[in-house]
């Protein structure tokens, strides 16, 4: 019997069930980092400062069911919202699918392991700071959340094994 294609390859975002939609979140936490919109230019800057509800170890919301009550400006992602916003990281499964790309190799639905997003260096684990400890957001502007992580390479050298930090190697 032929294998059925996975739902994300056969359905548009607006056709997915709630369970399918929720399973697309890769658990990287990049969307939960604060962003700054510059009034004069409209340009967007990413920071490494996480929402106070983000668990910096698991990179999951610590109170997902109540997040909108606890953090009123938390954005509820829907297919329409994904199409309208410009701040989802390029690695985000919602954005990738909306743009016609497949899920990345490290996504849990592809790898079968929810920790692959961490071991691949995609998540904010070890790179984000909590908003209560951070101080002014302007002191925490970084580029890596808005960049597509490097493609997976064979582990031919120690540099190839280094996770994407968004910084240029020495």
N, C-alpha and C positions, 0 to 999 in steps of 0.2 A: 504494500500500500504506500503511495507517495506521501512524503512528509508535507504537512501544511506549512506555509510560510508564516513566520511570526507576525503577530498583529500589527506591529509598527511598520511592516513592509506592505501590508494590504489595506490599512485604514488610514484615512486622513485624521488629523488631530481632532477635528470636531465630530468624528464618528466613533471615537473610543469611549469605552465604558469608564466610569469613575475609577474602577480598580486598575484598568489599563493605563489611564492617564497618570494616576499616582505612581505607578510602577516605573514610569519614565524618569522620574527624578533619580539622578545618579548618585546623590548624596555627597556632592563635592563641596557644597556650602558657598560656592563663589557668588551666587545670587544673594546671599545673606550678608555680604560685605557692604558697608556703607559706600555710597557713591556721592560725588559732588558735581553739581551742574553749575558751570561758571555763568553768572548772569550776563556778563558782557559779550561772551562769544557763543554761549550755548554748548560749549564743549563739555564732555564728560570726563571726570577723573575717577578712577577706582582707588579705593583705600584697602588696607589690610585689616581694617577694624570691623569686627563681626557684630551683628545684632546681639543684643543681650540674651536672647533666647537660644542662640546657636550653641550647641554643645561642641566645643572645640576639639574634642577627641573623636566623637562619632561623626561630626559634621552634619548632624541632623537637628531639627528644631526640638528644643527641650519641652515645648508645650504646643505642638502642632494644632491640636483641636481648638485651643483658645488663643492662638497667635494673633488673630486680628483684634481681639479685645485687649490683649496685653501690649501690642504694638500696632496702633491704629493705622500707621502708614505702611504696614506690611502688605505687599501686593499679592492678591489672589490670582495666580496664573490660570488663564483660560486660553483656548485657542485664539480668541479675538485679542486678548491682551498680548500674547506672544507675538502676534502680527504687528502690533502697534508700538511696542517699546523697543528702545535701542540699547539697553544696558545688560541684556542677558549675555553672559560670556560665550564666545564662539564654541566652546567645548560643551555647552549645555545641550542635553538631549532634545529638549523642547525646541530650541532654536535650530539645531541641526536638522531635525525632521521637518520643521516649517520651511527650511531653505532647500529641502529636497535631498539632504544627505542621509546616510545611514547612521546608526548608533556607532560610537567608537568601540574599539576592541576592548577597552577597559570597563565599559558599561556593564553593570551586573547582569543585565538581561542577555548580554552576549557572552561574557566570561563565566557566568554562573556563580560568581563570588562577589558579595557586596563589598569586600575589602580591596578589590582590584583598583578601585578609584583612588585609594590611599597609597597602595604599593606602587602604582604607576606615577605617583606624584602629581595627580590632577587636583586632589582636594586641597582645602585650606588647612588641613591638619598640619600642625607645626609651623604654619606661616601666618596665621591670623592672631590678632589680639582682641581681647574683650573690650567692648565699648566703655565699660566702667573703669578700666585701667589705662585707656589709650590717651586721654587728653584731647587736644584739638585735632580734628580730622585732617586739617591741612598739613599736619606733621606726619601723616601716614599715607601719603599718596604713593601708589605703586602701579606698575604697568602690567604685571603678570596676570591679574584676573581677566583682563580684556584681551589677552593673547591666546591664540590657539596653541595648546601644548605641542612640543616637538613630537614628531612621529616616532613610533617605537622603532628601536634599532636593535640589532643583534648585539649582545654583550661582548664586543670585541676588545673593548678597552674600558678602564675605569671611568673615563669621561662618558662613554655610551651608557653606563649604568646609572649615572647621576640623574635624579629626577629633575624635571623642568622647574627651575626657580624663577624663570622670567628674567633672570639677570644674564648678562653676557659672561661666558667663562673667562678666566684670566688668561 
